Amino acid sequence: KEPHISCYGATGSGKSTVLLSMIAQCLSNETNLYFIDKKFEFSSLSVFYPKDKIAMTNADILKVLQHIVDVVLVERQKKVAAEVKKRRKMGLTGFDLGLKPIVIVGDEIGSVVASMDSKQKKQFLACLIQIIQKGRSVSIFLVVASQSPATDVLPSSIRSQFSTRILLGSASADFQRMAFDMVATDSDVPRFQGYYMES
C-alpha cells in the first residue's frame, strides 16, 4: 500500500538484508526490477537476471533512470489516461489496470550521490523526483537504502515522499528526526531491529 520505501542505518545494521528480502519477494511475483548498484553487490544476480537492468557505473545509472522517466513512465501515464477516458472513471492507477510493478532498488544511495559530479547529481536527483512524485500512480516504485537520511544525500523534496521509512539499529535523536521527523526511541536497538513509519 505504501510502496516508496527508504531504509536507513549504520554499517552492519541490516540494510542489505532488508533489501534482499524485498528483492526476493519482488522476484517471486515477477516484479520488474532495476538496480542502482555502486557496491557491485547485485551484479551477482546477472547469472539469472538481465544485465541491462543492473546499473553499476554513474553513466549506466543515469541512462537507466532517464529511460524510465522519459519512456516507461510516459507510456504508462498514457495508458492510464486512455483507460480513465475509456472507463470514464477518475483516479485509476497502474494497479487498477494490472500493470506489472516496476521497482528501482538502490543500495548505499549516499555513495552514489557522493561519486557524481554536480551535473550528474542534478540529473540523478531530477530523475528520482520524477519517479517518486509520478511513479506511484503508474506502479513505478523506489526502494533505497542509505547510511544517512541527511539532506546532502537526498533532499527533503525526495525524502518526504517515501511513504514507508525504516530505521535499523540505534541512532541519535537528530538522525531519527531526519528519518522520521520525530524521535522514535532514546535507547539502544539490537542489530536487525529498528523502527518504521508509514504515512
C-alpha positions as CSV (number, residue, x, y, z in Angstrom):
1,K,0.0,0.0,0.0
2,E,2.9,2.4,0.7
3,P,5.5,1.2,-1.9
4,H,8.1,4.0,-2.0
5,I,10.5,2.8,0.8
6,S,13.6,4.2,2.4
7,C,15.8,2.2,4.8
8,Y,18.4,3.9,6.9
9,G,21.0,2.5,9.3
10,A,24.7,2.4,10.1
11,T,27.0,-0.2,8.5
12,G,26.1,-3.7,9.8
13,S,22.6,-2.7,10.9
14,G,21.0,-5.0,8.3
15,K,20.0,-2.7,5.4
16,S,21.3,-5.1,2.7
17,T,19.5,-8.0,4.4
18,V,16.2,-6.0,4.3
19,L,16.7,-5.1,0.7
20,L,17.5,-8.7,-0.2
21,S,14.3,-9.8,1.5
22,M,12.3,-7.3,-0.6
23,I,14.1,-8.3,-3.8
24,A,13.2,-12.0,-3.1
25,Q,9.6,-11.1,-2.7
26,C,9.6,-9.0,-5.8
27,L,11.2,-11.7,-7.9
28,S,8.7,-14.2,-6.6
29,N,5.8,-12.2,-8.0
30,E,7.6,-11.2,-11.3
31,T,8.0,-7.6,-10.4
32,N,10.2,-5.8,-13.0
33,L,13.3,-4.8,-11.0
34,Y,16.1,-2.3,-11.8
35,F,19.2,-2.0,-9.6
36,I,21.4,1.0,-8.8
37,D,24.4,-0.9,-7.7
38,K,27.5,1.1,-6.9
39,K,28.7,-1.5,-4.4
40,F,28.6,-4.2,-7.2
41,E,26.7,-6.5,-4.8
42,F,23.6,-7.1,-7.0
43,S,25.8,-7.8,-10.0
44,S,25.8,-11.5,-9.0
45,L,22.1,-11.5,-9.9
46,S,23.2,-11.2,-13.5
47,V,23.6,-15.0,-13.5
48,F,19.8,-15.2,-14.0
49,Y,18.7,-11.5,-14.3
50,P,19.2,-9.2,-17.3
51,K,22.5,-7.3,-17.0
52,D,21.0,-4.2,-18.6
53,K,18.8,-3.8,-15.5
54,I,21.7,-3.7,-13.1
55,A,23.4,-0.3,-13.4
56,M,26.8,0.0,-11.7
57,T,28.5,3.0,-13.2
58,N,27.3,6.6,-13.0
59,A,26.7,6.7,-16.8
60,D,24.6,3.5,-16.7
61,I,22.7,4.6,-13.6
62,L,21.7,7.9,-15.3
63,K,20.9,6.1,-18.6
64,V,18.5,3.6,-16.9
65,L,16.8,6.3,-14.8
66,Q,16.4,8.7,-17.7
67,H,14.9,5.9,-19.8
68,I,12.4,5.1,-17.0
69,V,11.4,8.8,-16.7
70,D,11.3,9.6,-20.4
71,V,9.9,6.4,-21.9
72,V,8.4,4.0,-19.4
73,L,6.7,6.5,-17.1
74,V,5.3,8.5,-20.0
75,E,4.0,5.3,-21.8
76,R,2.3,4.2,-18.5
77,Q,0.8,7.6,-18.0
78,K,-0.7,7.5,-21.5
79,K,-2.2,4.0,-20.8
80,V,-3.7,5.2,-17.5
81,A,-5.1,8.3,-19.2
82,A,-6.6,6.3,-22.0
83,E,-8.3,4.0,-19.6
84,V,-9.6,6.9,-17.5
85,K,-11.2,8.3,-20.7
86,K,-12.5,4.9,-21.8
87,R,-14.0,3.9,-18.4
88,R,-15.0,7.4,-17.5
89,K,-13.5,6.9,-14.1
90,M,-11.1,9.3,-12.4
91,G,-8.3,8.1,-10.1
92,L,-7.4,4.9,-11.9
93,T,-3.9,3.6,-11.2
94,G,-1.5,1.2,-12.7
95,F,-2.6,-1.3,-10.1
96,D,-6.2,-1.0,-11.3
97,L,-5.1,-1.7,-14.8
98,G,-2.9,-4.7,-13.9
99,L,0.3,-3.0,-14.9
100,K,3.3,-5.1,-13.7
101,P,5.1,-3.2,-10.9
102,I,8.5,-1.7,-11.7
103,V,10.7,-1.3,-8.6
104,I,14.1,0.6,-8.7
105,V,16.3,-0.7,-5.9
106,G,19.2,1.5,-4.8
107,D,21.7,0.4,-2.1
108,E,24.0,2.9,-0.4
109,I,22.4,5.8,-2.3
110,G,24.7,8.2,-0.4
111,S,27.8,6.7,-2.1
112,V,26.0,7.1,-5.5
113,V,25.4,10.8,-4.9
114,A,28.9,11.3,-3.5
115,S,30.5,9.8,-6.6
116,M,28.8,12.1,-9.0
117,D,29.9,15.5,-10.3
118,S,27.4,18.4,-10.0
119,K,25.9,17.8,-13.4
120,Q,25.4,14.1,-12.9
121,K,24.0,14.7,-9.4
122,K,21.5,17.2,-10.7
123,Q,20.3,14.7,-13.4
124,F,20.1,11.9,-10.9
125,L,18.1,13.8,-8.3
126,A,15.8,15.2,-11.1
127,C,15.0,11.6,-12.2
128,L,14.4,10.4,-8.7
129,I,12.0,13.3,-8.1
130,Q,10.0,12.4,-11.3
131,I,9.9,8.8,-10.3
132,I,8.9,9.4,-6.7
133,Q,6.3,12.0,-7.5
134,K,4.7,10.4,-10.5
135,G,5.5,6.8,-10.2
136,R,3.0,5.6,-7.7
137,S,0.0,6.2,-9.9
138,V,1.6,4.1,-12.7
139,S,3.1,1.3,-10.5
140,I,6.7,2.5,-10.6
141,F,8.3,2.5,-7.2
142,L,11.6,3.5,-5.5
143,V,13.3,1.4,-2.7
144,V,16.5,2.9,-1.4
145,A,18.9,2.2,1.4
146,S,21.4,4.6,2.9
147,Q,23.5,5.1,6.0
148,S,22.2,8.6,6.4
149,P,18.9,10.4,5.8
150,A,20.8,13.8,5.6
151,T,19.9,16.4,3.0
152,D,23.3,16.1,1.4
153,V,22.4,12.6,0.4
154,L,18.7,13.1,-0.7
155,P,17.0,16.5,-0.5
156,S,13.8,16.8,1.6
157,S,11.7,17.0,-1.6
158,I,12.6,13.3,-2.2
159,R,12.9,12.1,1.4
160,S,9.4,13.4,2.3
161,Q,7.8,11.3,-0.5
162,F,8.9,8.0,1.0
163,S,5.7,6.7,2.4
164,T,7.4,3.9,4.3
165,R,10.6,4.7,6.2
166,I,12.7,2.1,8.1
167,L,15.4,2.9,10.6
168,L,17.6,0.0,11.7
169,G,19.7,-0.1,14.8
170,S,20.4,2.7,17.3
171,A,20.6,6.3,16.1
172,S,20.9,9.7,17.6
173,A,17.9,11.9,18.1
174,D,18.9,14.1,15.2
175,F,19.3,11.1,12.9
176,Q,15.9,9.9,13.9
177,R,14.4,13.3,13.2
178,M,15.9,13.3,9.8
179,A,14.4,9.9,9.0
180,F,11.0,10.2,10.7
181,D,10.5,13.9,11.5
182,M,10.4,12.8,15.1
183,V,12.3,10.8,17.8
184,A,11.3,7.1,18.0
185,T,13.4,6.0,20.9
186,D,16.2,7.0,23.3
187,S,17.5,3.5,24.0
188,D,19.8,1.1,22.1
189,V,18.3,-1.1,19.4
190,P,19.6,-4.6,18.7
191,R,21.0,-5.5,15.3
192,F,18.4,-6.3,12.6
193,Q,15.8,-4.5,14.6
194,G,14.5,-0.9,14.3
195,Y,11.5,1.2,13.6
196,Y,9.4,2.0,10.7
197,M,6.8,4.6,9.8
198,E,4.1,4.6,7.1
199,S,2.5,7.9,6.2
